[in-house]
Amino acid sequence: MTVTLTPHAEALLHQLAHAGSPEQVVERALERLAAEQPILSKRMTTAEAVERIRELRRGITLGGVSIRELINEGRKY
């Protein structure tokens, strides 16, 4: 993979590279980012994904009509 860095990012990489090669710096930065964002650091099971969708749907309406009501209405046709 080839990545093009902005001048600012390249300067940061050179400043941090004293602790290792540029590749090592980028790898450590990506590992840290993944650790801060749990969704990226581990794959969800199907059950976890379904539960997350259910949590996100709670209370969502479209003009006072719930998603469930819209689905039920769509099944009539």
DSSP file (Angstrom, degrees, kcal/mol; ACC not computed):
  #  RESIDUE AA STRUCTURE BP1 BP2  ACC     N-H-->O    O-->H-N    N-H-->O    O-->H-N    TCO  KAPPA ALPHA  PHI   PSI    X-CA   Y-CA   Z-CA
    1    1 A M              0   0    0      0, 0.0     2,-0.5     0, 0.0     0, 0.0   0.000 360.0 360.0 360.0 139.2    0.0    0.0    0.0
    2    2 A T        -     0   0    0      2,-0.0     2,-0.4     0, 0.0     0, 0.0  -0.946 360.0-168.4-112.9 133.1    1.2    3.5   -0.8
    3    3 A V        -     0   0    0     -2,-0.5     2,-0.6     2,-0.0     0, 0.0  -0.978  11.8-147.7-123.2 131.8    0.2    6.4    1.3
    4    4 A T        -     0   0    0     -2,-0.4     2,-0.3     6,-0.0    -2,-0.0  -0.877  19.1-154.4 -98.9 124.3    0.7   10.1    0.4
    5    5 A L        -     0   0    0     -2,-0.6    -2,-0.0     1,-0.1     0, 0.0  -0.690  15.4-118.6 -98.4 149.0    1.3   12.3    3.4
    6    6 A T     >  -     0   0    0     -2,-0.3     4,-2.6     1,-0.1     5,-0.2  -0.411  37.4-104.8 -71.4 161.0    0.6   16.0    3.7
    7    7 A P  H  > S+     0   0    0      0, 0.0     4,-2.2     0, 0.0     5,-0.2   0.892 123.6  51.7 -55.7 -38.9    3.7   18.1    4.5
    8    8 A H  H  > S+     0   0    0      2,-0.2     4,-2.2     1,-0.2     5,-0.2   0.934 110.9  46.3 -63.7 -46.0    2.5   18.4    8.1
    9    9 A A  H  > S+     0   0    0      1,-0.2     4,-2.4     2,-0.2    -1,-0.2   0.881 111.5  52.4 -64.6 -37.9    2.0   14.7    8.5
   10   10 A E  H  X S+     0   0    0     -4,-2.6     4,-2.2     2,-0.2    -1,-0.2   0.905 108.8  49.9 -65.0 -41.0    5.4   14.0    7.0
   11   11 A A  H  X S+     0   0    0     -4,-2.2     4,-2.1    -5,-0.2    -2,-0.2   0.910 111.2  49.5 -63.1 -42.2    7.1   16.4    9.4
   12   12 A L  H  X S+     0   0    0     -4,-2.2     4,-2.2     1,-0.2    -2,-0.2   0.915 109.5  52.0 -62.2 -42.4    5.3   14.7   12.3
   13   13 A L  H  X S+     0   0    0     -4,-2.4     4,-1.4     1,-0.2    -2,-0.2   0.910 109.9  48.2 -61.3 -43.1    6.5   11.3   11.1
   14   14 A H  H  < S+     0   0    0     -4,-2.2     4,-0.3     1,-0.2    -1,-0.2   0.878 110.8  51.5 -66.5 -36.8   10.1   12.5   10.8
   15   15 A Q  H >< S+     0   0    0     -4,-2.1     3,-0.6     1,-0.2    -2,-0.2   0.890 116.2  40.4 -65.1 -38.6    9.9   14.0   14.4
   16   16 A L  H >< S+     0   0    0     -4,-2.2     3,-1.7     1,-0.2    -1,-0.2   0.634  93.9  83.4 -85.3 -14.8    8.6   10.7   15.8
   17   17 A A  G ><  +     0   0    0     -4,-1.4     3,-2.0     1,-0.3    -1,-0.2   0.593  67.0  84.1 -70.3  -8.9   10.8    8.4   13.8
   18   18 A H  G <  S+     0   0    0     -3,-0.6    -1,-0.3    -4,-0.3    -2,-0.1   0.767  88.2  56.3 -62.0 -21.9   13.6    8.8   16.3
   19   19 A A  G <  S-     0   0    0     -3,-1.7     2,-0.3     1,-0.2    -1,-0.3   0.399 130.5 -43.6 -88.7   2.1   11.9    6.1   18.2
   20   20 A G  S <  S-     0   0    0     -3,-2.0    -1,-0.2    -4,-0.1     0, 0.0  -0.963  86.7 -37.7 160.2-173.0   12.0    3.7   15.3
   21   21 A S     >  -     0   0    0     -2,-0.3     4,-2.2     1,-0.1     3,-0.2  -0.326  58.5-108.3 -72.4 160.5   11.5    3.5   11.5
   22   22 A P  H  > S+     0   0    0      0, 0.0     4,-2.4     0, 0.0     5,-0.2   0.872 121.8  55.7 -56.0 -36.6    8.7    5.4    9.9
   23   23 A E  H  > S+     0   0    0      1,-0.2     4,-2.4     2,-0.2     5,-0.1   0.904 107.2  48.4 -63.0 -40.9    6.9    2.1    9.3
   24   24 A Q  H  > S+     0   0    0     -3,-0.2     4,-2.6     2,-0.2    -1,-0.2   0.884 110.4  51.8 -66.1 -38.7    7.0    1.3   13.1
   25   25 A V  H  X S+     0   0    0     -4,-2.2     4,-2.2     2,-0.2    -2,-0.2   0.930 111.8  45.9 -63.7 -45.0    5.7    4.8   14.0
   26   26 A V  H  X S+     0   0    0     -4,-2.4     4,-2.4     2,-0.2    -2,-0.2   0.915 112.4  50.9 -64.9 -42.8    2.8    4.4   11.6
   27   27 A E  H  X S+     0   0    0     -4,-2.4     4,-2.3     1,-0.2    -2,-0.2   0.921 111.3  47.6 -62.1 -44.0    2.0    0.9   12.9
   28   28 A R  H  X S+     0   0    0     -4,-2.6     4,-2.2     1,-0.2    -1,-0.2   0.897 111.5  51.3 -63.9 -39.3    2.1    2.0   16.6
   29   29 A A  H  X S+     0   0    0     -4,-2.2     4,-2.3    -5,-0.2    -2,-0.2   0.908 110.8  47.7 -64.4 -41.3   -0.2    5.0   15.7
   30   30 A L  H  X S+     0   0    0     -4,-2.4     4,-2.5     2,-0.2    -2,-0.2   0.891 110.6  51.8 -66.7 -39.3   -2.7    2.7   14.0
   31   31 A E  H  X S+     0   0    0     -4,-2.3     4,-2.0     2,-0.2    -2,-0.2   0.910 110.8  48.2 -62.1 -41.9   -2.6    0.3   16.9
   32   32 A R  H  X S+     0   0    0     -4,-2.2     4,-1.6     2,-0.2    -2,-0.2   0.914 111.4  49.9 -65.5 -42.9   -3.3    3.1   19.3
   33   33 A L  H  X S+     0   0    0     -4,-2.3     4,-1.0     1,-0.2    -2,-0.2   0.916 110.7  49.7 -60.9 -44.2   -6.2    4.4   17.1
   34   34 A A  H  < S+     0   0    0     -4,-2.5     7,-0.5     1,-0.2     3,-0.4   0.874 108.6  53.0 -63.8 -37.0   -7.7    0.9   17.0
   35   35 A A  H  < S+     0   0    0     -4,-2.0    -1,-0.2     1,-0.2    -2,-0.2   0.830 107.6  51.7 -67.6 -31.2   -7.5    0.6   20.7
   36   36 A E  H  < S+     0   0    0     -4,-1.6    -1,-0.2     1,-0.2    -2,-0.2   0.692 109.2  53.2 -77.4 -19.2   -9.3    3.9   21.2
   37   37 A Q    >X  -     0   0    0     -4,-1.0     3,-1.6    -3,-0.4     4,-1.4  -0.816  69.0-171.0-120.5  89.5  -12.2    2.8   18.9
   38   38 A P  H 3> S+     0   0    0      0, 0.0     4,-1.4     0, 0.0    -1,-0.1   0.777  82.3  62.3 -54.7 -31.4  -13.5   -0.5   20.1
   39   39 A I  H 34 S+     0   0    0      1,-0.2     5,-0.2     2,-0.2    -5,-0.1   0.873 109.4  41.9 -63.6 -34.8  -15.7   -1.1   17.1
   40   40 A L  H <4 S+     0   0    0     -3,-1.6    -1,-0.2    -6,-0.2    -6,-0.1   0.795 110.4  56.7 -80.3 -28.2  -12.6   -1.1   14.9
   41   41 A S  H  < S+     0   0    0     -4,-1.4     2,-0.4    -7,-0.5    -2,-0.2   0.701 114.8  28.7 -82.4 -18.4  -10.4   -3.2   17.2
   42   42 A K  S  < S-     0   0    0     -4,-1.4     2,-0.3    -8,-0.1    -1,-0.1  -1.000  78.6-120.6-141.8 143.9  -12.8   -6.2   17.5
   43   43 A R        -     0   0    0     -2,-0.4     2,-0.2    -3,-0.1    -3,-0.1  -0.605  31.7-126.7 -78.9 138.8  -15.3   -7.7   15.1
   44   44 A M        -     0   0    0     -2,-0.3     2,-0.1    -5,-0.2    -1,-0.1  -0.575  18.1-121.8 -82.9 147.7  -18.8   -7.8   16.5
   45   45 A T     >  -     0   0    0     -2,-0.2     4,-2.3     1,-0.1     5,-0.2  -0.402  31.8-105.1 -75.9 166.4  -20.8  -11.0   16.5
   46   46 A T  H  > S+     0   0    0      1,-0.2     4,-2.5     2,-0.2     5,-0.2   0.912 123.5  52.0 -59.0 -42.5  -24.1  -11.1   14.6
   47   47 A A  H  > S+     0   0    0      1,-0.2     4,-2.3     2,-0.2    -1,-0.2   0.895 109.4  49.3 -62.4 -40.5  -26.0  -10.9   17.9
   48   48 A E  H  > S+     0   0    0      2,-0.2     4,-2.3     1,-0.2    -1,-0.2   0.898 111.2  49.8 -65.0 -40.2  -23.9   -7.9   19.0
   49   49 A A  H  X S+     0   0    0     -4,-2.3     4,-2.3     2,-0.2    -2,-0.2   0.918 111.0  48.8 -65.1 -43.5  -24.6   -6.1   15.7
   50   50 A V  H  X S+     0   0    0     -4,-2.5     4,-2.5     1,-0.2    -2,-0.2   0.925 111.9  49.1 -62.1 -44.6  -28.3   -6.8   16.0
   51   51 A E  H  X S+     0   0    0     -4,-2.3     4,-2.4     1,-0.2    -1,-0.2   0.894 110.3  51.2 -63.1 -39.7  -28.4   -5.5   19.6
   52   52 A R  H  X S+     0   0    0     -4,-2.3     4,-2.3     2,-0.2    -1,-0.2   0.911 109.9  49.5 -64.3 -41.4  -26.5   -2.4   18.5
   53   53 A I  H  X S+     0   0    0     -4,-2.3     4,-1.9     2,-0.2    -2,-0.2   0.919 110.5  50.8 -61.9 -43.6  -29.0   -1.7   15.7
   54   54 A R  H  X S+     0   0    0     -4,-2.5     4,-1.3     1,-0.2    -2,-0.2   0.909 109.8  50.2 -61.3 -42.0  -31.9   -2.2   18.1
   55   55 A E  H  < S+     0   0    0     -4,-2.4     3,-0.3     1,-0.2    -1,-0.2   0.911 111.5  48.3 -61.4 -42.4  -30.3    0.3   20.6
   56   56 A L  H  < S+     0   0    0     -4,-2.3    -1,-0.2     1,-0.2    -2,-0.2   0.816 109.9  52.8 -69.2 -30.0  -29.9    2.8   17.8
   57   57 A R  H >< S+     0   0    0     -4,-1.9     3,-2.4    -5,-0.2    -1,-0.2   0.744  79.8 113.5 -78.2 -23.7  -33.5    2.4   16.6
   58   58 A R  T 3< S+     0   0    0     -4,-1.3     3,-0.1    -3,-0.3    -3,-0.0  -0.238  90.1   3.0 -55.9 126.6  -35.1    3.0   19.9
   59   59 A G  T 3  S+     0   0    0      1,-0.3     2,-0.5     0, 0.0    -1,-0.3   0.437  92.0 137.7  81.7  -1.4  -37.1    6.2   19.9
   60   60 A I    <   +     0   0    0     -3,-2.4     7,-0.9     2,-0.0     2,-0.3  -0.671  25.1 168.3 -82.5 127.1  -36.5    7.0   16.2
   61   61 A T  E     -A   66   0A   0     -2,-0.5     2,-0.6     5,-0.2     5,-0.2  -0.926  33.0-139.8-133.0 160.7  -39.6    8.3   14.5
   62   62 A L  E >  S-A   65   0A   0      3,-3.1     3,-1.2    -2,-0.3    -2,-0.0  -0.901  88.9 -28.2-120.8  99.2  -40.3    9.9   11.2
   63   63 A G  T 3  S-     0   0    0     -2,-0.6     3,-0.1     1,-0.3    -1,-0.1   0.862 127.1 -47.3  62.7  35.9  -42.9   12.6   11.6
   64   64 A G  T 3  S+     0   0    0      1,-0.3     2,-0.5     0, 0.0    -1,-0.3   0.409 117.3 112.2  87.2  -3.0  -44.4   10.8   14.6
   65   65 A V  E <   -A   62   0A   0     -3,-1.2    -3,-3.1     4,-0.0    -1,-0.3  -0.908  63.3-133.8-106.2 128.0  -44.5    7.4   12.8
   66   66 A S  E  >  -A   61   0A   0     -2,-0.5     4,-1.9    -5,-0.2    -5,-0.2  -0.332  19.5-116.2 -76.1 161.2  -42.1    4.7   14.2
   67   67 A I  H  > S+     0   0    0     -7,-0.9     4,-2.5     1,-0.2     5,-0.2   0.896 117.5  56.2 -61.4 -40.6  -39.9    2.6   11.9
   68   68 A R  H  > S+     0   0    0      1,-0.2     4,-2.6     2,-0.2    -1,-0.2   0.908 106.3  50.0 -59.1 -43.2  -41.9   -0.5   13.1
   69   69 A E  H  > S+     0   0    0      1,-0.2     4,-2.3     2,-0.2    -1,-0.2   0.889 110.4  50.3 -63.5 -39.0  -45.2    1.1   12.0
   70   70 A L  H  X S+     0   0    0     -4,-1.9     4,-2.3     2,-0.2    -2,-0.2   0.907 110.8  49.0 -65.5 -40.6  -43.7    1.9    8.6
   71   71 A I  H  X S+     0   0    0     -4,-2.5     4,-1.5     2,-0.2    -2,-0.2   0.940 112.4  47.7 -63.2 -46.6  -42.5   -1.7    8.2
   72   72 A N  H  X S+     0   0    0     -4,-2.6     4,-0.6     1,-0.2    -2,-0.2   0.889 111.5  50.6 -61.8 -39.2  -45.9   -3.0    9.1
   73   73 A E  H >< S+     0   0    0     -4,-2.3     3,-1.0     1,-0.2     4,-0.4   0.898 108.0  53.6 -65.0 -39.8  -47.6   -0.7    6.7
   74   74 A G  H >< S+     0   0    0     -4,-2.3     3,-1.0     1,-0.2    -1,-0.2   0.791  99.4  62.5 -65.8 -28.3  -45.2   -1.7    3.9
   75   75 A R  H 3< S+     0   0    0     -4,-1.5    -1,-0.2     1,-0.2    -2,-0.2   0.706  90.7  68.4 -69.8 -19.5  -46.1   -5.4    4.5
   76   76 A K  T <<        0   0    0     -3,-1.0    -1,-0.2    -4,-0.6    -2,-0.2   0.752 360.0 360.0 -70.1 -23.2  -49.7   -4.7    3.5
   77   77 A Y    <         0   0    0     -3,-1.0    -1,-0.2    -4,-0.4    -2,-0.2   0.444 360.0 360.0-102.8 360.0  -48.7   -4.0   -0.1
